[in-house]
């Protein structure tokens, strides 16, 4: 009987300890409160590949021994995209050297990206005399696989280069020559040997392989079979990252879930969405797009809600940095996706740093800084009643 009594006491103590631990441990965040995590429907093999890409993206830190460039910007992918969210002023990149569609004229002086850090014995780059430049805040990563699968035909259907409908919104596709290692998407549209690009602030990258290879090389000075040139010497060197790892990272980015809207049925959110549409914001920030076929079931032929048209738009003189990429004008920027906007502060130190360079410290300030094709919507926002204005901001915070 004594042994039974002791065992019973131990069981009670154990249960009490577990209960106490549960009270001490923080609750796991809800899916709509975080940006990272895979899409639904991945197979077991795909989940393993996602995990490998996750580790390579967020946990792998490059050192000199692991291939870190003599000059670089960062030592890992995750350091610029905490929690797969937006970057902040300390992780903002600087691009320089191109003012028009004739290309970058400072490639022999370190362009297009400033490597502002260096390992011992090397000197960080400086912007060359006479070069214009722009600051690029790292974007959030989630939902990129859906954006990659929007057809060229759908993008062109949203474009209106001559403003044929007279609404003041044109929108043009970014046509660029393809990197030699890129295979065009099925049903890709070509114009004079150029293809529609869609990733990056100026839509200068074709797909996520293109974007990822460039990031490894320009951000961390790490070479691959796709970007084999050393950023310091300009010489071709052996790959410093296996192609398998790079492709795992691409798969990870392709299969990150889309941000989940919060409080979407709340009265204020619905009212704000209506106002968003009424004052013309939705003409560029298209709420619904559709993917084409993908061998990944969770991405294939899906409607999704990114609030972007993936086109370049004239944003006015206030956002003209005198720098560009591809065929974009210096005042043209690709419409950024708004999904995940309300979670931006989570990866930005508790404060907003919005627009291409993080100059806006609130959603309201970002709207005020919209010019060019967006000027009429910005003006309309400023004339809204306080209630309508707050509802619109509440809607944007919910994305």
Beta strands, then each sheet from edge to edge (+ up, - down):
strand 1: 71-72
strand 2: 93-96
strand 3: 117-118
strand 4: 133-136
strand 5: 174-177
strand 6: 190-191
strand 7: 194-197
strand 8: 289-290
strand 9: 303-304
strand 10: 312-314
strand 11: 332-334
sheet 1: 1+ 3-
sheet 2: 2+ 4-
sheet 3: 5+ 7- 6+
sheet 4: 8+ 9-
sheet 5: 10+ 11-
end
